[in-house]
Structure formats: C-alpha cells, structure tokens
C-alpha cells in the first residue's frame, strides 16, 4: 500500500474535493500526506506599470505568494489534523504547475500523487488544457485521478 501521498491543490472547488477524498484515502491506508501548491512566478512589469510606479519587487512577490500558499496549506493542515492524518506542506513558485507537482512528489519521496480533475472533454479540454493530464504524462510515480 502507499506510504506517502502527494495531494496538490490550487484551492479551487475541484481541488478541494480531491483534497477531502485524498485525506480520507490517506487515513484508510495509514499514509503520510504532503499537500502541495504552486504559485505563479514573478511577472516582469509592463512599461505602463513601471511608469505608474506600480512595480513589485521579486522579493515582495515571493513573500506575498508564499504567504498566500501558507494560508491555503494551513487550511488543509487543520483538516488533516482533525482527521488524524500525518501531514507536511510544500509550495513552489512555478508557471508550470504540472512540472512543479511531479518535482514535489519526487523531492518529498512520495509513492502516489492524488490529484483532482475537472473532467473536461473535447474542445474545452483542448483549449483549457489540463494540469492533471500533464502530470499523468510526466510522472513516473503512480497517479490517482479523482473526479
């Protein structure tokens, strides 16, 4: 059975359903969980933003992003504690969430990725893409998709 599960979340309702189910699965399998989120990387300011002096430093962007990530992850940590699931948290700055998820699973020694999916099909899947699909394509770690 699995011993260490990575559950990625971005705080959306779809991800939250997967977090809830993932925590239940972890409790049932007596596995440790690392919950992970990826925050957007620093974006170079436009000339209009520079002219308007509406520019954030890289350090400030990182501070705000990690504070937002901590708030999201702490919410899950409280739920895990209430459920009796051993939990760690992890976050990264990345504009490629699927790559960040796979890297986090490898870095944390996870043996399963438990991820939510919107279940998009057809044109919407083609236009909007799917981080879940990208994780499935890139990961060598078993991945359970929750819909």
C-alpha positions, 0 to 999 in steps of 0.5 A, spaced: 500 500 500 502 507 499 506 510 504 506 517 502 501 521 498 502 527 494 495 531 494 496 538 490 491 543 490 490 550 487 484 551 492 479 551 487 472 547 488 475 541 484 481 541 488 478 541 494 474 535 493 480 531 491 483 534 497 477 531 502 477 524 498 485 524 498 485 525 506 480 520 507 484 515 502 490 517 506 487 515 513 484 508 510 491 506 508 495 509 514 499 514 509 503 520 510 500 526 506 504 532 503 499 537 500 502 541 495 501 548 491 504 552 486 504 559 485 505 563 479 512 566 478 514 573 478 511 577 472 516 582 469 512 589 469 509 592 463 512 599 461 505 602 463 506 599 470 513 601 471 511 608 469 505 608 474 510 606 479 506 600 480 512 595 480 513 589 485 519 587 487 521 579 486 522 579 493 515 582 495 512 577 490 515 571 493 513 573 500 506 575 498 505 568 494 508 564 499 504 567 504 498 566 500 500 558 499 501 558 507 494 560 508 491 555 503 496 549 506 494 551 513 487 550 511 488 543 509 493 542 515 487 543 520 483 538 516 488 533 516 489 534 523 482 533 525 482 527 521 488 524 524 492 524 518 500 525 518 501 531 514 507 536 511 506 542 506 510 544 500 509 550 495 513 552 489 513 558 485 512 555 478 508 557 471 508 550 470 504 547 475 504 540 472 512 540 472 512 543 479 507 537 482 511 531 479 518 535 482 514 535 489 512 528 489 519 526 487 523 531 492 518 529 498 519 521 496 512 520 495 509 513 492 502 516 489 500 523 487 492 524 488 490 529 484 483 532 482 480 533 475 475 537 472 473 532 467 473 536 461 472 533 454 473 535 447 474 542 445 474 545 452 479 540 454 483 542 448 483 549 449 483 549 457 488 544 457 489 540 463 494 540 469 492 533 471 493 530 464 500 533 464 502 530 470 499 523 468 504 524 462 510 526 466 510 522 472 513 516 473 510 515 480 503 512 480 497 517 479 490 517 482 485 521 478 479 523 482 473 526 479 
